[in-house]
């Protein structure tokens, strides 16, 4: 077990970021991001949650976080990049690897811990077609016109009719940030803190945290529904999906 570091996340002192219609609080410490597991560190990060006006009813804790693209072998040495890597987004070489544990700490002293795995709850900002299973990109879906002129090497992408974010994100190297909604099994209890325990296998950066007060999943799209439209003549048309 490494050392411990304590930071404070305050709703009144931090800055906010807006992703997919949600406001995520950035913690008020300096620097404005939390880094865990850097250079193989296993130092524990204790995050104090200061939200006295919301005692309970938290259905999810939403993290905006990413990990680096470094992958280690069994001996702890950095693995060589995937063939044909030059000029392309990196490939996650250790998908499913345990990178950290996030622990919800309640005011009554009880705890709830969940594992954070590569390409499941967290991922690198840039990957080559390796989407994250249990987390969502911070970008909104953007409609594409397959009949339009396609940028260089993106004709196949245009045929999909939709893309996560604009096509610029595929070529500008900026990458995406992952939003992970951690389910809170005890919404009746007040959350007083969060403990991040890294394994040291990759660096983790947490840029924002928010407590979501609600029972529905905060990152889930509305389900497909059928509706019936009637004209002025009361003529019934075939239903269509929205």
Secondary structure in CASP SS format (residue, H / E / C, confidence):
PFRMAT SS
TARGET T0000
AUTHOR 0000-0000-0000
METHOD secondary structure of the structure
MODEL  1
X C 1.00
X C 1.00
X C 1.00
X E 1.00
X E 1.00
X E 1.00
X E 1.00
X E 1.00
X E 1.00
X E 1.00
X C 1.00
X C 1.00
X C 1.00
X C 1.00
X C 1.00
X E 1.00
X E 1.00
X E 1.00
X E 1.00
X C 1.00
X C 1.00
X E 1.00
X E 1.00
X E 1.00
X E 1.00
X C 1.00
X C 1.00
X C 1.00
X C 1.00
X C 1.00
X C 1.00
X C 1.00
X C 1.00
X E 1.00
X E 1.00
X E 1.00
X C 1.00
X H 1.00
X H 1.00
X H 1.00
X C 1.00
X C 1.00
X C 1.00
X E 1.00
X E 1.00
X E 1.00
X E 1.00
X E 1.00
X E 1.00
X E 1.00
X C 1.00
X C 1.00
X C 1.00
X C 1.00
X C 1.00
X C 1.00
X C 1.00
X C 1.00
X C 1.00
X E 1.00
X E 1.00
X E 1.00
X E 1.00
X E 1.00
X E 1.00
X E 1.00
X E 1.00
X C 1.00
X C 1.00
X C 1.00
X C 1.00
X E 1.00
X C 1.00
X C 1.00
X C 1.00
X C 1.00
X C 1.00
X E 1.00
X C 1.00
X C 1.00
X C 1.00
X C 1.00
X C 1.00
X C 1.00
X C 1.00
X C 1.00
X C 1.00
X C 1.00
X C 1.00
X C 1.00
X C 1.00
X C 1.00
X C 1.00
X C 1.00
X C 1.00
X C 1.00
X C 1.00
X E 1.00
X E 1.00
X E 1.00
X E 1.00
X E 1.00
X E 1.00
X E 1.00
X E 1.00
X E 1.00
X C 1.00
X C 1.00
X C 1.00
X C 1.00
X E 1.00
X E 1.00
X E 1.00
X E 1.00
X E 1.00
X E 1.00
X E 1.00
X E 1.00
X C 1.00
X C 1.00
X C 1.00
X E 1.00
X C 1.00
X E 1.00
X C 1.00
X C 1.00
X C 1.00
X C 1.00
X C 1.00
X C 1.00
X C 1.00
X C 1.00
X C 1.00
X C 1.00
X C 1.00
X E 1.00
X E 1.00
X C 1.00
X C 1.00
X C 1.00
X E 1.00
X E 1.00
X E 1.00
X C 1.00
X C 1.00
X C 1.00
X C 1.00
X C 1.00
X C 1.00
X C 1.00
X C 1.00
X C 1.00
X C 1.00
X C 1.00
X H 1.00
X H 1.00
X H 1.00
X H 1.00
X C 1.00
X C 1.00
X C 1.00
X E 1.00
X E 1.00
X E 1.00
X C 1.00
X C 1.00
X H 1.00
X H 1.00
X H 1.00
X H 1.00
X C 1.00
X C 1.00
X C 1.00
X C 1.00
X C 1.00
X C 1.00
X C 1.00
X E 1.00
X E 1.00
X E 1.00
X E 1.00
X E 1.00
X E 1.00
X C 1.00
X C 1.00
X C 1.00
X C 1.00
X C 1.00
X C 1.00
X C 1.00
X E 1.00
X E 1.00
X E 1.00
X E 1.00
X E 1.00
X E 1.00
X E 1.00
X E 1.00
X C 1.00
X C 1.00
X C 1.00
X C 1.00
X C 1.00
X E 1.00
X E 1.00
X E 1.00
X E 1.00
X E 1.00
X E 1.00
X E 1.00
X E 1.00
X E 1.00
X C 1.00
X C 1.00
X C 1.00
X C 1.00
X C 1.00
X C 1.00
X C 1.00
X C 1.00
X C 1.00
X C 1.00
X C 1.00
X C 1.00
X C 1.00
X E 1.00
X E 1.00
X C 1.00
X C 1.00
X E 1.00
X C 1.00
X C 1.00
X C 1.00
X C 1.00
X C 1.00
X E 1.00
X C 1.00
X C 1.00
X C 1.00
X E 1.00
X E 1.00
X C 1.00
END
